[in-house]
Amino acid sequence: MYKIGSYNLQNFSPPNEQDENCKNMRKAKHFIRIMEEEKFDILALQEVFKKDSVEYLVKELNKKMGNTYSGVHSKDFLDFKPKCMRGDKEYEEYAFIWNSRRIYLIPPQTEMDVVQNKKTQELPQKYYREIYQKLNSPWEGFLQKLAELIDEAIRKITKKDVANEALIKTLKTWVSLKRPPLICGFRPTANLWWELRIINTHIRFGGRNEKTKTRVPKKIAIKLRIEEYKFLTGSIHTLVNTLRFGDYRSVRTLIAGDYNLTEEDLAGVTPDSDREYMKNCENHRVETVQNMKSTLKKITYFDERPRPTSDDEFYSENYDHFSFNQNWASSLKNPGRIECFSGLEKFKEYHEECSDHVPIIAELSL
């Protein structure tokens, strides 16, 4: 059984190691405490903005846990991505950290640390280049579809309020989709014939432009997020899951991350199945799980309200999820959130110093 997790670390950058009290240093300490307690085998991270951030977390983890963990950042994969899937530099914000004693990453370099068959030494470059090149055409098609939906929304807004230029500008920025997912392949060190591909995603919230203080109507924002979700769980999941390299391996593909959509938002939503390469995928039935709330209410929420009587009151939305093919649903067990604090004082400390999310976790049998 393997512990798989996802965690939005909320704007984590490399800490100033000379300042023990800087926010990112305190955030890192919370993160390491959680990792020590939970011992994830693979953890997908969002809002980790520099490669140095991952290197720092791995270094500090291994000081505590004895050279157990490795990490990779989305910037390590830029050479493999087509132009339409390269987010702005500031938005290349994904990472993975994994237990290298139990899990082997198919690395983005040409060398492989653990290769039983010398014929596969050139696999990594081919592996990631082919995955991302296969996604090029559908991604461009989706961006076009998104642009059409936004133009439609702008026309409706213009009819009501021709002067609302700030809102229109905010909507237009959505089409760039600056956070394409990070896709990585993993294998258990105990059995390299199994492969787990994880699509690490952070669906754009896009509800507010901080410069203009303009808020996109909630109904429009949710509609656009759902379109991205349908595309990820349909076209992207199918292509990533069906691609094979060299010797046949058993492959399972998991989407993990911050969807910015609740279970209620996703009720009745089915994957995008309009595209040509989806027509023969009769078994492509994706299920999304993890219904516990994992985002936190604002830190000031309880300032003028009665003191909470239960830790459940600190949570706001269930935005963090896992999605996978229903055919292997029995292999993913016990999805839920990690309880990172208890009581009002610890809630405020965690929220201020660490994140507005808590990690989610599931157990995977391969």
N, C-alpha and C positions, 0 to 999 in steps of 0.2 A: 504494500500500500504506500502511495506517495502523497505527500501534502502539497497541494497546489494553491497558490494565493494570488491576490491582486490588491494593490494598495496605491491610492493617490496620496503622494507625499506633500502636496500643496506647495509648489514653488521652491523646491529644494535645490540649493546651489552649494558649491564647496564651502565649508565653514572656514573661518579664520582660526587656524589652529593655535594662534597666539592669544586668542580671546575665548576663554572657557565659557563666558556668559553670552556669547553671540547667539542669535536665534537658531541659526543652522547647526551650531554645535549642540544646542539643547535638543533640537529635532533629531539629530543623529543618535543621541543617547537614548531617546525614546525608541527609536527604530531598532537599535541594537538590543535593547531590553526585550522588545516584542519578538525579535528573531531568536534570542536565547530561549524564550519561553515556548515558542511555537515550533521552532526547528523546521521551517518550510523546506521542502525539497526544490521547488521552483516558485519564485515570486515575481510576478509582473508588476512593474512600477510605472506610474504616470507622474507627470510634472517633476521630472528630474532633469534639470536644464543643461547640465554640462557633463562631459565624460569624466572630468575630475571628481564629480559628485559620487559616481559609482565606484571609482577607484578608492575614494576615501572610505565609503561604507564597507567595501570588501576588506580593506586593510584593517579597519577597526574591528570588524566581525571576526577576522581571523586571529587577531590578538586575543580575543575572548574565547574563541571556539576552536583554535588549533588548526589553521590552514584548511578549513572545510569548504569555504565558499569561493565562488568565482562570479564575475559580472561582465555584462556587455551593455553598451549604450547604443541608441538608435543612430548616432553619428557614425558608428563603425560600419554602417550599411549604406551610406550615401552613394558609394560608387556603384552599387547594384541597382539602385532605384531609377526608374525612368523619370524624366523631368516632371511629369504631371503628378508624381507621387513624392516629390521632395518638398516638404514643408519649409516655411521660412526658418532660418537658423534658430530663432528664438523658440520655435515650436517643435523642434526635434527633441522631444522631451520624454521619450520612453527608455526603459531599461529592464533587464532581467538580472536577477541574482539567483544562483542555484547551488545546491550542495554537490560539489564536484566529486565527492566520494560515492555518491549514489546516481548522479545524473551526468551525462556527457552532452555538451552542446556541440552541434555541428557548427564549427566556427566560421566566421566570415573571412578567414585567411586561407592561403593555399595549403599550409601545413596542417596536419591533424595530430593531436596529442595521442589519441588512442585509435589506431587503425589496425584491424586484424587482417584486412585484405589490401595488399599494396595497390591493387587496381583502382581503389577508390581514393587515392591520394589527391586527385584533382576534383573530387566531388564538391567541396565547399564552395568554390567559385561558381561552378556550374549550378549548384543547388540554388543559391540565392539569386543569381542572375536570372535563371529560368523562372523561378517563382515570381520575381518582380516584373520581368518582361511579359509573362503571361497575364499579369494584372493590368498592364498598360492600357490596352484597348478598352476593357470594361470600365476602368477608372475614368478615362476620358469621356466615355459615354455617360457615366453617372454625373460627372461635373456638368455636362451639357444639360442633362435632365434637371439637375439642381438649379442651374441658371434659369431654365424655363419656369420652374416653380416660383423662384424668387421674382422674376419679371411679372408673373401673374399676381403675386402678392403686392408688388409695387403698384400695379395698375389699379388694384382694388383700393389701396391706401390713397393713391392720387385722386381717385374719384371723391373720396371723403375729405381729403385735406391736401390741397395742392402745395401748400407751403411747408409740408413736413419733410424738408430736405435731409435733416439729420437722421431720421428714421430710415429713409430710403438709402442713405449712405451706409448705415449700419447693416442693412439687409444685403447690400451689394458685396460687402466684405465676406459674407458667409460663403459665397460661391467658391472662393479660393480653397476652402477645406484644408486649412493649414496643418491638420494633424492626421495625415495618413497613418495607418497602423504599422506597428513593427511586427514582423513575422519571423519567428525563430524555430529551428528544429532541435529536438532533444531526444536522447535515447538513454534508457536505464543502463548503467554500467554492467549490471548483471545479465543483461540480454539485449545486445545491440541490434537484434532483429525486430524489435519494437521501436516505433518512432512516434513521438508526440509533437505535433506542430501547434504552436500557440500564436494566436493573433491578438496582440496586445493593443487595445483600442481606448481612445478617449473621445467619445462623440462630442462634438462642439456644442457648448451650452448656448452661446450667442444671444443671450437674452438682453444684454445691456452693453452700451458703449460708454466706457468710463470717461472718455474725453468730453463727449457731448451730453452725458447723462441721459441718453436716449434708450428707452427700453422697447424691445420688439414685443408686440402682443404675444402673450403666452400661447395662445392657440396656434399662431404661425410658427413660433419657435419649436413647439412640440411636433408639429407636422413635419418640419424640416429634419429634426432629429430622428423621427421615425423613418423617414426616407433613407437616411444613412444607415440606420439599424437594419432595414430590409435588405439593403445592398450588401452589408457586411455578412449577414446571416444567410443570404442567398448566394449571389454571384461569387463573392470573395471566398466564403467558406468552402463552396463547392470546388472552385478552381484549386485552392490550396490543398484541399483534402484528396483530390483525385490525381494530382501530379505525382509521378513516380520516377525514380532515378536508379539505373543499374539493376541490381538484384531486387526482386520484389520484397517489400517489407510490409508488415502490418502497420498501418498509419491511422492515427486518430488525431482529429483537429479540434481544438478548443479555442473559443473566443473568450477573453477575460479582460475586464477593465471597468472604467467609469463610463456608463452609457448615458448619464444625465436623463434617464427615463425610468419611471417607476413601473412596478408590475401592473398597476392600473393603466398606465399609458400604453403598455404593450398588449393589453388584453385583446385578443382577436387578430393581432397583427401577424401576417405570414411573410416568410422571406420573399424577396424579389425573384420571381420566376419567369419574367418576360423574355429573357435573353436566349439566344440560340443555343448556347452551351448548357442551358439548364433543362432543355426539353427531355433529355434522356435520363435525367436524375430522379427517377421515381422514388428512390429511397432517401432522398434528401429531405428529411423532416427534422428541423432544428428546434431544440427545446432550450428555453432560457430559464435559469434557476437562480436562487438566492433571493428570497423575499423578505429578509430581515433588513430593517433600516440601517444604513451604514454611513450616512452623512449627519453632521451635527447641527443643532440649532445655533443661532448666533450666540456669541459668548455673553452678550448683554441681555439675552432673552429673559433670564430669571431675576434681573435686577429689581424689577417692580412687580414680580409675580410671587406667589407662594413658593416656598422651598419644595423642590420635587421630592416625592416619596419613593420613587422608583427610578433606577438608571435608564429604563426605557424612555422616560420623559425627555432625556437629553438628545434623542435622535429625531431627525427631520424627515429624510427621504430614503428609499431603498434604490439608489442609483447604480450601485456596483453589482455586477452579475457575471455569470458564466453562461456560455451558449455552446451546444454540442449536438451531434447527430443523435436522434432518439434511439437509434439501433444499439448504441452502447450506453444507454442511460443507466443501466444497472451497475456500470463500472464507476460512476461518479457518485459518491456518497457524502451525506452529511454537509451539504453546503450551508454556510452561515457566516456570521461576522465574528471577529475577535473582540472580546471585551477588554478594552485598553485602560479603563479607569473605573472608579466606583465613588460615587458621592459628588456633590456640587464642587467642592474645592479641587478635586482631582480632574473633574470635567473641565473646569476653567484652565487649569494648568496644562492639560493635554492639548486643549483647543488652541491656547495661546502659543504654546511652544512647539507643537508638532503638526497637526493637520486638522482640517474640517471633515475628514473621513477617518474611518477605522478600516483595517484590512478585512477582506473576506477570505474564506478558506473552504476547500473541499478536499476529500480524499479520493484518490484515483487508483484504481486497480488495473494493472497492465498484464 
